[in-house]
């Protein structure tokens, strides 16, 4: 590992998505038929190319200079095309040599034997440097198929000006669920803003992720059982904690903006940024909406509140690198992966929008955001991911929307989630 220090900064993250321009894997043969022993690695970092290329192209140039026998061909894949394009590439054996994507799709490929098992291939130094919960988040059936390089827990973001107008202390944000509800009511009563920006659209697993994190805080550990491949809130043993969590989520609506049914997470970021809500529960990507206000102290961040007597716990959303088994150059691909995960390179990658991945990386950051992010990672838990994740999240999103729009009670929603999940588990 290489180490260097730098001060914290606020980054910009684009939202556009472009289409797939090329595909790799065995389709990208060695240059000149392998003349001179030079090989070409295909690289694909899913996301917004116009932001990613300025980050990765200088790193690629450095890697190629240090490894003259390897050329890296970086290809583009926007989020909108990712799942369908990955399926086509997987079926044709043309996945790139090294690719970034999300655990659910990667684990699906791994279950079909299409992803390289990195458990015994990663350097001990790298494995020791990654926060344990993040390393676990890249494991499927106990094996390491994905190396996280972009992560975020959930945070509590808050507006210091609205706190002061409401008579609240910006230096003491809510630590518990009760304190959050009290602060939200006070903001709603004493200012023109709502207490919290709340979303209820069922898409993208947003409310499911919130429920999972809050429930993890209620039980003091992971909401997902990797052995049974089930959520613990589906077990009647956890009735009290599951209902407590659902009741708290319903309480958030009472202090939120009107018509939560119209809002997804991106919408509430704008609402919070424009001063229409005193608080928001969101990922690290909120910083891209409120950059200037975060710098001047208008906005601040704290760990996700927990029930009274519990420690803050957030599930951790990850994306990461994997090496498809169709790679013609797996050893070179692993060398490139390890290069990208060096401390200074991971810091550069983090500018796309991420909490720290490496302990050495976290040690270079200064400022409240990074202190909060590091603390959240130290006692966070991996998000529950399985081959059934998409179906489980869809159920959660639909039923939680009924909860948040007062169509069903917490008891009715819990019963419906369990019944529908049982059908999926079976």
WOKAGI-V170183 format. One record per backbone hydrogen bond with DSSP energy under -0.5 kcal/mol. NH is the residue of the N-H (numbers start at 0). CO is the residue of the C=O. E is the energy in kcal/mol with one decimal. If there is no record, write none. Layout:
nh: (NH | NH)
co: (CO | CO)
e: (E | E)
This chain:
nh: (5 | 17 | 20 | 21 | 23 | 25 | 26 | 27 | 28 | 32 | 33 | 34 | 34 | 36 | 37 | 38 | 40 | 40 | 42 | 43 | 44 | 45 | 45 | 46 | 48 | 50 | 51 | 52 | 54 | 54 | 55 | 56 | 58 | 59 | 60 | 61 | 62 | 63 | 64 | 65 | 66 | 69 | 70 | 72 | 72 | 73 | 74 | 77 | 80 | 81 | 81 | 84 | 85 | 86 | 87 | 88 | 89 | 90 | 91 | 92 | 92 | 93 | 94 | 96 | 97 | 98 | 99 | 100 | 102 | 105 | 106 | 107 | 108 | 109 | 110 | 111 | 111 | 112 | 113 | 115 | 117 | 117 | 120 | 121 | 126 | 127 | 128 | 129 | 130 | 133 | 134 | 135 | 136 | 137 | 137 | 138 | 139 | 142 | 144 | 144 | 145 | 146 | 147 | 148 | 149 | 151 | 154 | 155 | 156 | 156 | 157 | 158 | 159 | 159 | 160 | 162 | 163 | 164 | 165 | 166 | 167 | 169 | 171 | 176 | 179 | 180 | 181 | 182 | 183 | 184 | 185 | 186 | 187 | 188 | 189 | 190 | 193 | 194 | 195 | 196 | 197 | 199 | 199 | 200 | 204 | 205 | 206 | 208 | 209 | 210 | 211 | 212 | 213 | 214 | 215 | 216 | 217 | 218 | 219 | 220 | 224 | 225 | 228 | 229 | 231 | 233 | 234 | 235 | 237 | 238 | 241 | 242 | 243 | 244 | 245 | 246 | 247 | 248 | 249 | 250 | 251 | 252 | 253 | 254 | 254 | 255 | 256 | 261 | 262 | 267 | 268 | 269 | 270 | 271 | 272 | 273 | 274 | 275 | 277 | 278 | 279 | 280 | 281 | 281 | 285 | 286 | 287 | 288 | 289 | 293 | 294 | 295 | 297 | 298 | 299 | 301 | 303 | 305 | 309 | 315 | 316 | 316 | 318 | 319 | 320 | 321 | 323 | 323 | 324 | 326 | 332 | 333 | 334 | 335 | 336 | 337 | 338 | 339 | 340 | 341 | 345 | 346 | 347 | 348 | 349 | 350 | 350 | 351 | 352 | 353 | 354 | 358 | 361 | 362 | 363 | 364 | 370 | 371 | 372 | 373 | 374 | 375 | 376 | 377 | 378 | 379 | 380 | 382 | 384 | 388 | 391 | 392 | 393 | 394 | 395 | 396 | 397 | 398 | 399 | 400 | 401 | 402 | 403 | 404 | 405 | 406 | 407 | 412 | 413 | 414 | 415 | 416 | 417 | 418 | 419 | 420 | 421 | 422 | 423 | 424 | 425)
co: (363 | 46 | 75 | 75 | 93 | 92 | 23 | 24 | 26 | 29 | 30 | 30 | 31 | 33 | 34 | 68 | 38 | 70 | 72 | 97 | 74 | 43 | 99 | 76 | 46 | 47 | 47 | 48 | 50 | 51 | 51 | 52 | 54 | 55 | 56 | 57 | 58 | 59 | 60 | 61 | 62 | 66 | 38 | 40 | 70 | 71 | 42 | 17 | 77 | 77 | 78 | 80 | 81 | 82 | 83 | 84 | 85 | 86 | 87 | 88 | 89 | 88 | 88 | 41 | 41 | 321 | 43 | 319 | 317 | 101 | 102 | 103 | 104 | 105 | 106 | 107 | 108 | 109 | 108 | 322 | 115 | 143 | 117 | 117 | 122 | 123 | 124 | 125 | 356 | 130 | 130 | 131 | 132 | 133 | 134 | 135 | 142 | 139 | 137 | 142 | 137 | 320 | 145 | 318 | 318 | 316 | 281 | 301 | 154 | 279 | 299 | 277 | 157 | 297 | 297 | 158 | 159 | 160 | 161 | 163 | 162 | 167 | 168 | 305 | 175 | 176 | 177 | 178 | 179 | 180 | 181 | 182 | 183 | 184 | 185 | 186 | 275 | 254 | 254 | 278 | 195 | 259 | 262 | 262 | 201 | 202 | 200 | 204 | 205 | 206 | 207 | 208 | 209 | 210 | 211 | 212 | 213 | 214 | 215 | 215 | 229 | 223 | 224 | 224 | 222 | 230 | 231 | 233 | 234 | 235 | 237 | 238 | 239 | 240 | 241 | 242 | 243 | 244 | 245 | 246 | 247 | 248 | 249 | 250 | 251 | 252 | 195 | 258 | 259 | 263 | 264 | 265 | 266 | 267 | 268 | 269 | 271 | 270 | 193 | 194 | 156 | 196 | 154 | 279 | 282 | 283 | 284 | 285 | 285 | 289 | 290 | 291 | 292 | 292 | 157 | 155 | 153 | 174 | 306 | 380 | 151 | 314 | 149 | 100 | 146 | 98 | 95 | 321 | 113 | 323 | 328 | 329 | 330 | 331 | 332 | 333 | 334 | 335 | 336 | 338 | 341 | 342 | 343 | 344 | 345 | 346 | 347 | 348 | 349 | 349 | 150 | 128 | 357 | 358 | 360 | 361 | 366 | 367 | 368 | 369 | 370 | 371 | 372 | 373 | 374 | 376 | 313 | 315 | 382 | 385 | 387 | 388 | 389 | 390 | 391 | 392 | 393 | 394 | 395 | 396 | 397 | 398 | 399 | 400 | 402 | 401 | 401 | 408 | 409 | 410 | 411 | 412 | 413 | 414 | 415 | 416 | 417 | 418 | 419 | 420 | 421)
e: (-1.1 | -0.5 | -1.3 | -0.5 | -1.1 | -0.9 | -1.6 | -1.6 | -1.1 | -1.4 | -1.9 | -0.8 | -0.8 | -2.1 | -1.2 | -2.5 | -0.5 | -3.3 | -2.5 | -2.0 | -0.7 | -0.7 | -0.9 | -2.3 | -0.8 | -1.6 | -2.3 | -2.9 | -0.6 | -0.7 | -2.6 | -2.9 | -0.6 | -2.9 | -2.3 | -1.9 | -2.5 | -2.9 | -1.9 | -2.0 | -1.5 | -2.5 | -2.8 | -3.5 | -0.5 | -0.8 | -3.4 | -1.4 | -1.1 | -0.7 | -1.0 | -2.5 | -2.9 | -1.8 | -1.9 | -2.6 | -2.9 | -2.2 | -1.4 | -0.7 | -0.8 | -2.7 | -0.5 | -0.7 | -1.9 | -2.4 | -2.6 | -2.4 | -0.5 | -2.2 | -3.6 | -1.4 | -2.0 | -2.5 | -2.3 | -0.5 | -1.1 | -1.9 | -2.4 | -3.1 | -0.7 | -3.1 | -1.4 | -1.9 | -2.1 | -2.4 | -1.2 | -1.4 | -1.9 | -1.0 | -2.1 | -2.4 | -1.4 | -0.6 | -1.2 | -2.0 | -2.6 | -1.6 | -1.7 | -0.9 | -1.9 | -2.5 | -0.6 | -2.4 | -1.7 | -2.0 | -3.1 | -2.9 | -0.7 | -3.2 | -2.5 | -2.5 | -0.7 | -2.9 | -0.6 | -2.0 | -2.4 | -2.2 | -1.8 | -1.4 | -3.4 | -0.7 | -2.0 | -1.2 | -2.1 | -2.3 | -2.3 | -2.6 | -2.6 | -2.2 | -2.1 | -2.3 | -2.4 | -2.1 | -2.1 | -1.6 | -2.3 | -1.7 | -1.6 | -2.7 | -0.7 | -0.9 | -2.2 | -2.0 | -0.9 | -1.5 | -0.5 | -2.4 | -1.7 | -2.5 | -2.5 | -2.2 | -2.7 | -2.6 | -2.1 | -1.9 | -1.8 | -2.0 | -1.4 | -1.7 | -2.9 | -0.8 | -1.8 | -1.2 | -3.1 | -1.5 | -2.0 | -0.5 | -2.8 | -1.8 | -2.7 | -2.7 | -2.3 | -2.2 | -2.3 | -2.7 | -1.9 | -2.3 | -2.2 | -1.9 | -1.6 | -1.0 | -0.9 | -0.5 | -1.1 | -1.4 | -0.7 | -2.1 | -2.0 | -1.9 | -1.5 | -1.3 | -1.9 | -2.6 | -2.7 | -2.2 | -1.7 | -2.2 | -2.3 | -0.5 | -2.1 | -0.6 | -1.7 | -0.7 | -1.6 | -1.8 | -1.4 | -1.7 | -1.5 | -2.4 | -1.9 | -2.1 | -1.3 | -2.0 | -2.5 | -2.4 | -0.7 | -2.0 | -2.4 | -1.8 | -2.5 | -0.6 | -1.9 | -2.7 | -2.3 | -2.3 | -0.6 | -0.6 | -1.8 | -1.5 | -2.4 | -2.2 | -1.8 | -2.1 | -2.5 | -2.7 | -1.9 | -2.5 | -1.6 | -1.5 | -2.9 | -2.1 | -1.5 | -2.3 | -2.3 | -0.7 | -1.0 | -2.1 | -2.1 | -0.7 | -2.7 | -3.4 | -2.5 | -1.6 | -1.6 | -1.2 | -2.0 | -2.8 | -2.5 | -2.5 | -2.2 | -2.4 | -1.9 | -2.0 | -1.3 | -0.6 | -2.0 | -1.3 | -0.5 | -1.4 | -2.5 | -3.1 | -1.9 | -1.9 | -2.3 | -3.0 | -2.2 | -2.6 | -3.1 | -1.6 | -1.3 | -1.7 | -2.9 | -1.5 | -1.6 | -2.6 | -1.6 | -2.6 | -2.6 | -2.1 | -2.3 | -2.8 | -2.3 | -2.4 | -2.5 | -2.8 | -2.3 | -1.3 | -1.2 | -3.0 | -2.1)
